[in-house]
Amino acid sequence: MNISLEQAQALVAAAKKKSEDMNLKMNIAIVDGGANLVAFARMDGAWLGSVDIAIKKAKTARFFDMPTGDIGGLSQPGGALYNIEHSNGGLITFPGGLPIKNAQGEIIGGIGVSGSTVENDHTVAEAGLSGLN
């Protein structure tokens, strides 16, 4: 099962609305079940350097089917996944990436948000998930 373009665009819209409500300028990426980019938005004035980060957060969340912040906790020195961020062409192991699940609980993609603090990135990503039909 994969996320559809229509669903991906709805997630982007929900994340964008939350960003606007918080007066933030974000990059928002949605990948499908194979970690392929389906939808992307760079809000006017969002950091250029965060484009790649948002995409990698979405991919990381899908590759490991968990929030990127959780992976960060496991990738610290002495952790079970120490240095994992160097795999798969580069991963992001701080908050802002979440797996996307359908109504049956199956993972159908990932969302990644970047452009502010990691706390704000995570909040906007969570809000994006509310756009899933």
N, CA, C and O atoms as a GROMACS GRO file, in nm:
protein
  532
    1MET      N    1   0.085  -0.119   0.000
    1MET     CA    2   0.000   0.000   0.000
    1MET      C    3   0.088   0.124   0.000
    1MET      O    4   0.184   0.133   0.077
    2ASN      N    5   0.056   0.218  -0.086
    2ASN     CA    6   0.130   0.343  -0.096
    2ASN      C    7   0.038   0.462  -0.076
    2ASN      O    8  -0.084   0.453  -0.095
    3ILE      N    9   0.096   0.570  -0.036
    3ILE     CA   10   0.022   0.695  -0.027
    3ILE      C   11  -0.006   0.744  -0.168
    3ILE      O   12   0.079   0.732  -0.257
    4SER      N   13  -0.124   0.799  -0.189
    4SER     CA   14  -0.158   0.854  -0.320
    4SER      C   15  -0.111   1.000  -0.327
    4SER      O   16  -0.081   1.062  -0.225
    5LEU      N   17  -0.105   1.052  -0.448
    5LEU     CA   18  -0.069   1.192  -0.465
    5LEU      C   19  -0.170   1.282  -0.394
    5LEU      O   20  -0.131   1.379  -0.329
    6GLU      N   21  -0.297   1.249  -0.405
    6GLU     CA   22  -0.401   1.329  -0.339
    6GLU      C   23  -0.380   1.330  -0.187
    6GLU      O   24  -0.390   1.436  -0.124
    7GLN      N   25  -0.351   1.214  -0.129
    7GLN     CA   26  -0.326   1.207   0.015
    7GLN      C   27  -0.201   1.286   0.051
    7GLN      O   28  -0.200   1.359   0.150
    8ALA      N   29  -0.096   1.272  -0.029
    8ALA     CA   30   0.031   1.342  -0.001
    8ALA      C   31   0.009   1.493  -0.004
    8ALA      O   32   0.061   1.565   0.081
    9GLN      N   33  -0.066   1.540  -0.100
    9GLN     CA   34  -0.094   1.684  -0.109
    9GLN      C   35  -0.176   1.732   0.010
    9GLN      O   36  -0.159   1.845   0.055
   10ALA      N   37  -0.266   1.648   0.060
   10ALA     CA   38  -0.346   1.684   0.177
   10ALA      C   39  -0.257   1.696   0.301
   10ALA      O   40  -0.279   1.784   0.384
   11LEU      N   41  -0.158   1.607   0.314
   11LEU     CA   42  -0.065   1.615   0.426
   11LEU      C   43   0.019   1.742   0.417
   11LEU      O   44   0.041   1.809   0.518
   12VAL      N   45   0.065   1.774   0.297
   12VAL     CA   46   0.142   1.898   0.278
   12VAL      C   47   0.057   2.018   0.317
   12VAL      O   48   0.104   2.108   0.386
   13ALA      N   49  -0.069   2.020   0.274
   13ALA     CA   50  -0.158   2.132   0.306
   13ALA      C   51  -0.179   2.146   0.457
   13ALA      O   52  -0.178   2.257   0.510
   14ALA      N   53  -0.197   2.034   0.526
   14ALA     CA   54  -0.217   2.038   0.672
   14ALA      C   55  -0.091   2.087   0.743
   14ALA      O   56  -0.099   2.166   0.837
   15ALA      N   57   0.024   2.041   0.698
   15ALA     CA   58   0.151   2.086   0.758
   15ALA      C   59   0.175   2.234   0.728
   15ALA      O   60   0.221   2.308   0.814
   16LYS      N   61   0.144   2.276   0.607
   16LYS     CA   62   0.161   2.416   0.569
   16LYS      C   63   0.072   2.506   0.654
   16LYS      O   64   0.115   2.612   0.698
   17LYS      N   65  -0.052   2.463   0.676
   17LYS     CA   66  -0.143   2.543   0.759
   17LYS      C   67  -0.088   2.559   0.901
   17LYS      O   68  -0.090   2.668   0.957
   18LYS      N   69  -0.039   2.448   0.958
   18LYS     CA   70   0.018   2.456   1.093
   18LYS      C   71   0.139   2.549   1.094
   18LYS      O   72   0.157   2.627   1.188
   19SER      N   73   0.222   2.541   0.991
   19SER     CA   74   0.339   2.629   0.980
   19SER      C   75   0.296   2.774   0.980
   19SER      O   76   0.355   2.858   1.050
   20GLU      N   77   0.194   2.805   0.901
   20GLU     CA   78   0.143   2.942   0.895
   20GLU      C   79   0.087   2.985   1.029
   20GLU      O   80   0.110   3.098   1.072
   21ASP      N   81   0.014   2.895   1.097
   21ASP     CA   82  -0.041   2.927   1.229
   21ASP      C   83   0.069   2.959   1.329
   21ASP      O   84   0.050   3.040   1.420
   22MET      N   85   0.185   2.893   1.312
   22MET     CA   86   0.298   2.914   1.403
   22MET      C   87   0.394   3.022   1.352
   22MET      O   88   0.497   3.049   1.413
   23ASN      N   89   0.358   3.085   1.240
   23ASN     CA   90   0.440   3.189   1.176
   23ASN      C   91   0.580   3.137   1.141
   23ASN      O   92   0.681   3.202   1.167
   24LEU      N   93   0.583   3.017   1.080
   24LEU     CA   94   0.707   2.953   1.039
   24LEU      C   95   0.711   2.934   0.889
   24LEU      O   96   0.607   2.929   0.823
   25LYS      N   97   0.831   2.922   0.835
   25LYS     CA   98   0.852   2.895   0.693
   25LYS      C   99   0.922   2.760   0.683
   25LYS      O  100   1.038   2.746   0.721
   26MET      N  101   0.850   2.661   0.632
   26MET     CA  102   0.899   2.523   0.634
   26MET      C  103   0.914   2.463   0.496
   26MET      O  104   0.853   2.507   0.398
   27ASN      N  105   0.996   2.360   0.491
   27ASN     CA  106   1.006   2.268   0.379
   27ASN      C  107   0.935   2.141   0.424
   27ASN      O  108   0.960   2.092   0.534
   28ILE      N  109   0.847   2.089   0.339
   28ILE     CA  110   0.764   1.974   0.376
   28ILE      C  111   0.775   1.870   0.265
   28ILE      O  112   0.747   1.898   0.149
   29ALA      N  113   0.816   1.748   0.302
   29ALA     CA  114   0.834   1.640   0.206
   29ALA      C  115   0.749   1.520   0.243
   29ALA      O  116   0.735   1.486   0.360
   30ILE      N  117   0.692   1.456   0.141
   30ILE     CA  118   0.616   1.333   0.159
   30ILE      C  119   0.675   1.228   0.066
   30ILE      O  120   0.690   1.251  -0.054
   31VAL      N  121   0.709   1.111   0.123
   31VAL     CA  122   0.756   0.999   0.042
   31VAL      C  123   0.655   0.885   0.051
   31VAL      O  124   0.576   0.876   0.145
   32ASP      N  125   0.660   0.798  -0.049
   32ASP     CA  126   0.571   0.682  -0.051
   32ASP      C  127   0.633   0.565   0.023
   32ASP      O  128   0.736   0.580   0.088
   33GLY      N  129   0.569   0.449   0.014
   33GLY     CA  130   0.616   0.330   0.084
   33GLY      C  131   0.754   0.284   0.043
   33GLY      O  132   0.821   0.214   0.119
   34GLY      N  133   0.799   0.323  -0.076
   34GLY     CA  134   0.933   0.290  -0.123
   34GLY      C  135   1.033   0.401  -0.099
   34GLY      O  136   1.145   0.395  -0.150
   35ALA      N  137   0.994   0.502  -0.023
   35ALA     CA  138   1.077   0.618   0.012
   35ALA      C  139   1.105   0.708  -0.108
   35ALA      O  140   1.207   0.777  -0.112
   36ASN      N  141   1.014   0.706  -0.207
   36ASN     CA  142   1.026   0.793  -0.324
   36ASN      C  143   0.945   0.920  -0.300
   36ASN      O  144   0.833   0.913  -0.250
   37LEU      N  145   1.001   1.034  -0.336
   37LEU     CA  146   0.933   1.162  -0.317
   37LEU      C  147   0.803   1.166  -0.397
   37LEU      O  148   0.802   1.140  -0.517
   38VAL      N  149   0.693   1.200  -0.328
   38VAL     CA  150   0.562   1.211  -0.392
   38VAL      C  151   0.517   1.356  -0.396
   38VAL      O  152   0.462   1.401  -0.497
   39ALA      N  153   0.540   1.430  -0.289
   39ALA     CA  154   0.498   1.570  -0.282
   39ALA      C  155   0.600   1.648  -0.201
   39ALA      O  156   0.660   1.597  -0.107
   40PHE      N  157   0.617   1.773  -0.239
   40PHE     CA  158   0.712   1.859  -0.168
   40PHE      C  159   0.664   2.003  -0.179
   40PHE      O  160   0.612   2.045  -0.282
   41ALA      N  161   0.683   2.077  -0.071
   41ALA     CA  162   0.655   2.221  -0.072
   41ALA      C  163   0.765   2.294   0.003
   41ALA      O  164   0.804   2.255   0.113
   42ARG      N  165   0.814   2.399  -0.058
   42ARG     CA  166   0.906   2.491   0.009
   42ARG      C  167   0.831   2.622   0.021
   42ARG      O  168   0.810   2.692  -0.077
   43MET      N  169   0.793   2.654   0.144
   43MET     CA  170   0.720   2.778   0.167
   43MET      C  171   0.809   2.896   0.132
   43MET      O  172   0.931   2.889   0.146
   44ASP      N  173   0.749   3.004   0.087
   44ASP     CA  174   0.825   3.123   0.051
   44ASP      C  175   0.914   3.165   0.166
   44ASP      O  176   0.867   3.184   0.278
   45GLY      N  177   1.042   3.179   0.138
   45GLY     CA  178   1.137   3.223   0.240
   45GLY      C  179   1.194   3.113   0.327
   45GLY      O  180   1.278   3.140   0.413
   46ALA      N  181   1.151   2.988   0.308
   46ALA     CA  182   1.206   2.877   0.389
   46ALA      C  183   1.353   2.857   0.352
   46ALA      O  184   1.395   2.883   0.239
   47TRP      N  185   1.430   2.809   0.449
   47TRP     CA  186   1.573   2.789   0.428
   47TRP      C  187   1.601   2.692   0.314
   47TRP      O  188   1.543   2.583   0.309
   48LEU      N  189   1.690   2.730   0.225
   48LEU     CA  190   1.731   2.641   0.116
   48LEU      C  191   1.800   2.515   0.169
   48LEU      O  192   1.782   2.406   0.115
   49GLY      N  193   1.878   2.531   0.274
   49GLY     CA  194   1.949   2.418   0.331
   49GLY      C  195   1.858   2.313   0.393
   49GLY      O  196   1.901   2.200   0.418
   50SER      N  197   1.735   2.350   0.418
   50SER     CA  198   1.640   2.256   0.478
   50SER      C  199   1.564   2.172   0.376
   50SER      O  200   1.493   2.079   0.414
   51VAL      N  201   1.579   2.202   0.249
   51VAL     CA  202   1.513   2.121   0.145
   51VAL      C  203   1.559   1.976   0.157
   51VAL      O  204   1.477   1.885   0.171
   52ASP      N  205   1.690   1.955   0.152
   52ASP     CA  206   1.747   1.820   0.160
   52ASP      C  207   1.716   1.755   0.294
   52ASP      O  208   1.692   1.635   0.300
   53ILE      N  209   1.717   1.833   0.401
   53ILE     CA  210   1.691   1.778   0.534
   53ILE      C  211   1.548   1.726   0.544
   53ILE      O  212   1.526   1.618   0.598
   54ALA      N  213   1.451   1.802   0.493
   54ALA     CA  214   1.311   1.757   0.497
   54ALA      C  215   1.294   1.626   0.421
   54ALA      O  216   1.227   1.534   0.469
   55ILE      N  217   1.354   1.618   0.303
   55ILE     CA  218   1.342   1.495   0.223
   55ILE      C  219   1.408   1.378   0.296
   55ILE      O  220   1.352   1.269   0.300
   56LYS      N  221   1.526   1.401   0.352
   56LYS     CA  222   1.595   1.292   0.423
   56LYS      C  223   1.521   1.252   0.551
   56LYS      O  224   1.526   1.135   0.590
   57LYS      N  225   1.455   1.346   0.616
   57LYS     CA  226   1.375   1.309   0.734
   57LYS      C  227   1.260   1.217   0.692
   57LYS      O  228   1.234   1.117   0.759
   58ALA      N  229   1.193   1.251   0.584
   58ALA     CA  230   1.082   1.167   0.537
   58ALA      C  231   1.133   1.028   0.500
   58ALA      O  232   1.072   0.928   0.537
   59LYS      N  233   1.244   1.020   0.429
   59LYS     CA  234   1.301   0.892   0.389
   59LYS      C  235   1.346   0.811   0.511
   59LYS      O  236   1.321   0.691   0.518
   60THR      N  237   1.411   0.877   0.605
   60THR     CA  238   1.459   0.808   0.725
   60THR      C  239   1.342   0.748   0.803
   60THR      O  240   1.348   0.634   0.847
   61ALA      N  241   1.235   0.826   0.819
   61ALA     CA  242   1.116   0.777   0.890
   61ALA      C  243   1.060   0.654   0.821
   61ALA      O  244   1.015   0.560   0.888
   62ARG      N  245   1.061   0.652   0.688
   62ARG     CA  246   1.009   0.537   0.614
   62ARG      C  247   1.106   0.419   0.615
   62ARG      O  248   1.064   0.305   0.630
   63PHE      N  249   1.234   0.447   0.598
   63PHE     CA  250   1.332   0.339   0.598
   63PHE      C  251   1.326   0.255   0.726
   63PHE      O  252   1.342   0.133   0.721
   64PHE      N  253   1.302   0.321   0.839
   64PHE     CA  254   1.306   0.251   0.968
   64PHE      C  255   1.171   0.248   1.039
   64PHE      O  256   1.160   0.196   1.150
   65ASP      N  257   1.069   0.303   0.976
   65ASP     CA  258   0.931   0.299   1.027
   65ASP      C  259   0.919   0.346   1.171
   65ASP      O  260   0.850   0.287   1.254
   66MET      N  261   0.990   0.455   1.198
   66MET     CA  262   0.980   0.517   1.331
   66MET      C  263   1.014   0.665   1.320
   66MET      O  264   1.077   0.707   1.223
   67PRO      N  265   0.973   0.743   1.418
   67PRO     CA  266   1.007   0.885   1.417
   67PRO      C  267   1.159   0.905   1.414
   67PRO      O  268   1.234   0.830   1.478
   68THR      N  269   1.203   1.004   1.340
   68THR     CA  270   1.347   1.028   1.329
   68THR      C  271   1.410   1.062   1.463
   68THR      O  272   1.526   1.030   1.486
   69GLY      N  273   1.335   1.127   1.550
   69GLY     CA  274   1.388   1.158   1.684
   69GLY      C  275   1.418   1.032   1.764
   69GLY      O  276   1.512   1.031   1.843
   70ASP      N  277   1.338   0.927   1.745
   70ASP     CA  278   1.363   0.800   1.813
   70ASP      C  279   1.494   0.738   1.764
   70ASP      O  280   1.571   0.681   1.842
   71ILE      N  281   1.518   0.748   1.634
   71ILE     CA  282   1.643   0.696   1.578
   71ILE      C  283   1.761   0.773   1.635
   71ILE      O  284   1.867   0.716   1.661
   72GLY      N  285   1.743   0.902   1.654
   72GLY     CA  286   1.849   0.984   1.711
   72GLY      C  287   1.892   0.935   1.848
   72GLY      O  288   2.011   0.935   1.880
   73GLY      N  289   1.796   0.894   1.928
   73GLY     CA  290   1.830   0.841   2.060
   73GLY      C  291   1.910   0.713   2.054
   73GLY      O  292   1.994   0.687   2.140
   74LEU      N  293   1.885   0.633   1.951
   74LEU     CA  294   1.956   0.506   1.934
   74LEU      C  295   2.091   0.522   1.866
   74LEU      O  296   2.174   0.430   1.870
   75SER      N  297   2.114   0.638   1.805
   75SER     CA  298   2.236   0.656   1.726
   75SER      C  299   2.346   0.732   1.799
   75SER      O  300   2.448   0.768   1.740
   76GLN      N  301   2.325   0.758   1.926
   76GLN     CA  302   2.426   0.827   2.005
   76GLN      C  303   2.545   0.734   2.034
   76GLN      O  304   2.529   0.612   2.028
   77PRO      N  305   2.662   0.788   2.066
   77PRO     CA  306   2.776   0.702   2.100
   77PRO      C  307   2.737   0.598   2.205
   77PRO      O  308   2.680   0.632   2.309
   78GLY      N  309   2.769   0.475   2.176
   78GLY     CA  310   2.734   0.364   2.264
   78GLY      C  311   2.597   0.307   2.237
   78GLY      O  312   2.561   0.204   2.293
   79GLY      N  313   2.518   0.374   2.152
   79GLY     CA  314   2.384   0.327   2.119
   79GLY      C  315   2.386   0.214   2.018
   79GLY      O  316   2.485   0.192   1.948
   80ALA      N  317   2.274   0.144   2.011
   80ALA     CA  318   2.263   0.028   1.922
   80ALA      C  319   2.280   0.066   1.775
   80ALA      O  320   2.322  -0.017   1.694
   81LEU      N  321   2.248   0.190   1.738
   81LEU     CA  322   2.255   0.233   1.598
   81LEU      C  323   2.359   0.342   1.576
   81LEU      O  324   2.346   0.424   1.485
   82TYR      N  325   2.462   0.344   1.661
   82TYR     CA  326   2.565   0.446   1.650
   82TYR      C  327   2.621   0.454   1.507
   82TYR      O  328   2.660   0.353   1.450
   83ASN      N  329   2.624   0.573   1.452
   83ASN     CA  330   2.673   0.605   1.318
   83ASN      C  331   2.577   0.566   1.205
   83ASN      O  332   2.616   0.571   1.088
   84ILE      N  333   2.455   0.528   1.235
   84ILE     CA  334   2.361   0.489   1.130
   84ILE      C  335   2.333   0.603   1.032
   84ILE      O  336   2.296   0.578   0.917
   85GLU      N  337   2.350   0.728   1.076
   85GLU     CA  338   2.321   0.841   0.988
   85GLU      C  339   2.410   0.845   0.864
   85GLU      O  340   2.382   0.920   0.770
   86HIS      N  341   2.516   0.766   0.864
   86HIS     CA  342   2.605   0.760   0.749
   86HIS      C  343   2.562   0.654   0.647
   86HIS      O  344   2.625   0.641   0.542
   87SER      N  345   2.457   0.581   0.676
   87SER     CA  346   2.410   0.478   0.584
   87SER      C  347   2.306   0.535   0.487
   87SER      O  348   2.261   0.649   0.505
   88ASN      N  349   2.269   0.459   0.388
   88ASN     CA  350   2.160   0.494   0.296
   88ASN      C  351   2.177   0.630   0.229
   88ASN      O  352   2.078   0.697   0.201
   89GLY      N  353   2.300   0.672   0.205
   89GLY     CA  354   2.322   0.801   0.141
   89GLY      C  355   2.301   0.919   0.234
   89GLY      O  356   2.290   1.033   0.188
   90GLY      N  357   2.294   0.892   0.362
   90GLY     CA  358   2.277   0.997   0.462
   90GLY      C  359   2.137   0.999   0.518
   90GLY      O  360   2.039   1.013   0.445
   91LEU      N  361   2.127   0.986   0.648
   91LEU     CA  362   1.999   0.989   0.719
   91LEU      C  363   1.994   1.110   0.810
   91LEU      O  364   2.098   1.171   0.840
   92ILE      N  365   1.877   1.145   0.854
   92ILE     CA  366   1.860   1.251   0.954
   92ILE      C  367   1.804   1.185   1.079
   92ILE      O  368   1.701   1.117   1.075
   93THR      N  369   1.873   1.206   1.190
   93THR     CA  370   1.837   1.137   1.314
   93THR      C  371   1.796   1.233   1.425
   93THR      O  372   1.823   1.209   1.543
   94PHE      N  373   1.730   1.342   1.386
   94PHE     CA  374   1.671   1.431   1.486
   94PHE      C  375   1.526   1.456   1.446
   94PHE      O  376   1.489   1.431   1.331
   95PRO      N  377   1.442   1.505   1.538
   95PRO     CA  378   1.298   1.514   1.514
   95PRO      C  379   1.257   1.594   1.391
   95PRO      O  380   1.326   1.686   1.347
   96GLY      N  381   1.140   1.554   1.337
   96GLY     CA  382   1.082   1.622   1.221
   96GLY      C  383   1.041   1.525   1.112
   96GLY      O  384   0.984   1.567   1.011
   97GLY      N  385   1.070   1.395   1.130
   97GLY     CA  386   1.030   1.294   1.034
   97GLY      C  387   0.943   1.189   1.102
   97GLY      O  388   0.976   1.142   1.211
   98LEU      N  389   0.831   1.153   1.038
   98LEU     CA  390   0.738   1.056   1.095
   98LEU      C  391   0.690   0.959   0.988
   98LEU      O  392   0.670   0.999   0.873
   99PRO      N  393   0.669   0.832   1.024
   99PRO     CA  394   0.606   0.741   0.929
   99PRO      C  395   0.458   0.780   0.912
   99PRO      O  396   0.396   0.834   1.003
  100ILE      N  397   0.405   0.750   0.795
  100ILE     CA  398   0.264   0.775   0.766
  100ILE      C  399   0.194   0.640   0.762
  100ILE      O  400   0.235   0.550   0.688
  101LYS      N  401   0.086   0.625   0.841
  101LYS     CA  402   0.010   0.500   0.846
  101LYS      C  403  -0.131   0.523   0.794
  101LYS      O  404  -0.191   0.628   0.815
  102ASN      N  405  -0.184   0.422   0.726
  102ASN     CA  406  -0.323   0.429   0.680
  102ASN      C  407  -0.416   0.388   0.795
  102ASN      O  408  -0.371   0.362   0.906
  103ALA      N  409  -0.545   0.383   0.768
  103ALA     CA  410  -0.644   0.352   0.871
  103ALA      C  411  -0.626   0.212   0.931
  103ALA      O  412  -0.666   0.188   1.045
  104GLN      N  413  -0.565   0.121   0.855
  104GLN     CA  414  -0.540  -0.014   0.903
  104GLN      C  415  -0.408  -0.027   0.980
  104GLN      O  416  -0.373  -0.135   1.026
  105GLY      N  417  -0.334   0.085   0.993
  105GLY     CA  418  -0.208   0.085   1.065
  105GLY      C  419  -0.088   0.045   0.981
  105GLY      O  420   0.022   0.028   1.033
  106GLU      N  421  -0.109   0.029   0.850
  106GLU     CA  422   0.002  -0.006   0.760
  106GLU      C  423   0.078   0.121   0.723
  106GLU      O  424   0.018   0.225   0.697
  107ILE      N  425   0.210   0.110   0.720
  107ILE     CA  426   0.292   0.226   0.683
  107ILE      C  427   0.290   0.242   0.532
  107ILE      O  428   0.322   0.150   0.457
  108ILE      N  429   0.250   0.361   0.489
  108ILE     CA  430   0.235   0.390   0.346
  108ILE      C  431   0.328   0.500   0.298
  108ILE      O  432   0.325   0.538   0.181
  109GLY      N  433   0.412   0.553   0.388
  109GLY     CA  434   0.503   0.659   0.349
  109GLY      C  435   0.566   0.725   0.469
  109GLY      O  436   0.565   0.671   0.580
  110GLY      N  437   0.622   0.843   0.444
  110GLY     CA  438   0.684   0.921   0.551
  110GLY      C  439   0.670   1.069   0.522
  110GLY      O  440   0.661   1.111   0.407
  111ILE      N  441   0.667   1.148   0.629
  111ILE     CA  442   0.664   1.294   0.618
  111ILE      C  443   0.790   1.348   0.685
  111ILE      O  444   0.831   1.300   0.790
  112GLY      N  445   0.850   1.448   0.622
  112GLY     CA  446   0.965   1.515   0.680
  112GLY      C  447   0.946   1.665   0.672
  112GLY      O  448   0.904   1.718   0.569
  113VAL      N  449   0.976   1.735   0.781
  113VAL     CA  450   0.960   1.880   0.789
  113VAL      C  451   1.088   1.940   0.844
  113VAL      O  452   1.145   1.889   0.940
  114SER      N  453   1.133   2.048   0.781
  114SER     CA  454   1.252   2.117   0.828
  114SER      C  455   1.242   2.266   0.798
  114SER      O  456   1.190   2.307   0.695
  115GLY      N  457   1.293   2.346   0.892
  115GLY     CA  458   1.295   2.489   0.871
  115GLY      C  459   1.291   2.571   0.999
  115GLY      O  460   1.294   2.694   0.994
  116SER      N  461   1.286   2.504   1.112
  116SER     CA  462   1.280   2.574   1.240
  116SER      C  463   1.355   2.490   1.344
  116SER      O  464   1.447   2.416   1.309
  117THR      N  465   1.316   2.500   1.469
  117THR     CA  466   1.373   2.414   1.570
  117THR      C  467   1.323   2.272   1.547
  117THR      O  468   1.221   2.252   1.482
  118VAL      N  469   1.393   2.173   1.600
  118VAL     CA  470   1.348   2.035   1.581
  118VAL      C  471   1.213   2.014   1.650
  118VAL      O  472   1.134   1.932   1.604
  119GLU      N  473   1.187   2.084   1.758
  119GLU     CA  474   1.057   2.073   1.824
  119GLU      C  475   0.946   2.124   1.732
  119GLU      O  476   0.841   2.060   1.720
  120ASN      N  477   0.969   2.238   1.670
  120ASN     CA  478   0.870   2.292   1.577
  120ASN      C  479   0.855   2.204   1.453
  120ASN      O  480   0.744   2.183   1.404
  121ASP      N  481   0.967   2.153   1.403
  121ASP     CA  482   0.961   2.063   1.288
  121ASP      C  483   0.872   1.943   1.320
  121ASP      O  484   0.787   1.904   1.240
  122HIS      N  485   0.891   1.885   1.438
  122HIS     CA  486   0.813   1.768   1.480
  122HIS      C  487   0.664   1.804   1.493
  122HIS      O  488   0.578   1.728   1.449
  123THR      N  489   0.636   1.918   1.554
  123THR     CA  490   0.497   1.963   1.571
  123THR      C  491   0.428   1.978   1.436
  123THR      O  492   0.312   1.937   1.420
  124VAL      N  493   0.497   2.038   1.340
  124VAL     CA  494   0.439   2.058   1.207
  124VAL      C  495   0.421   1.924   1.135
  124VAL      O  496   0.321   1.904   1.066
  125ALA      N  497   0.517   1.832   1.151
  125ALA     CA  498   0.503   1.699   1.090
  125ALA      C  499   0.382   1.627   1.148
  125ALA      O  500   0.305   1.566   1.074
  126GLU      N  501   0.365   1.633   1.279
  126GLU     CA  502   0.248   1.571   1.342
  126GLU      C  503   0.118   1.631   1.288
  126GLU      O  504   0.022   1.559   1.261
  127ALA      N  505   0.116   1.763   1.272
  127ALA     CA  506  -0.003   1.828   1.218
  127ALA      C  507  -0.028   1.783   1.075
  127ALA      O  508  -0.143   1.768   1.033
  128GLY      N  509   0.079   1.761   1.001
  128GLY     CA  510   0.064   1.712   0.864
  128GLY      C  511  -0.009   1.579   0.860
  128GLY      O  512  -0.091   1.556   0.770
  129LEU      N  513   0.019   1.492   0.955
  129LEU     CA  514  -0.047   1.361   0.958
  129LEU      C  515  -0.198   1.373   0.972
  129LEU      O  516  -0.272   1.284   0.930
  130SER      N  517  -0.244   1.483   1.029
  130SER     CA  518  -0.389   1.502   1.046
  130SER      C  519  -0.459   1.521   0.912
  130SER      O  520  -0.581   1.511   0.904
  131GLY      N  521  -0.382   1.547   0.807
  131GLY     CA  522  -0.442   1.566   0.675
  131GLY      C  523  -0.472   1.436   0.602
  131GLY      O  524  -0.532   1.439   0.494
  132LEU      N  525  -0.432   1.323   0.659
  132LEU     CA  526  -0.454   1.194   0.593
  132LEU      C  527  -0.603   1.157   0.599
  132LEU      O  528  -0.664   1.158   0.705
  133ASN      N  529  -0.657   1.124   0.484
  133ASN     CA  530  -0.798   1.086   0.476
  133ASN      C  531  -0.815   0.938   0.505
  133ASN      O  532  -0.927   0.887   0.503
   0.00000   0.00000   0.00000
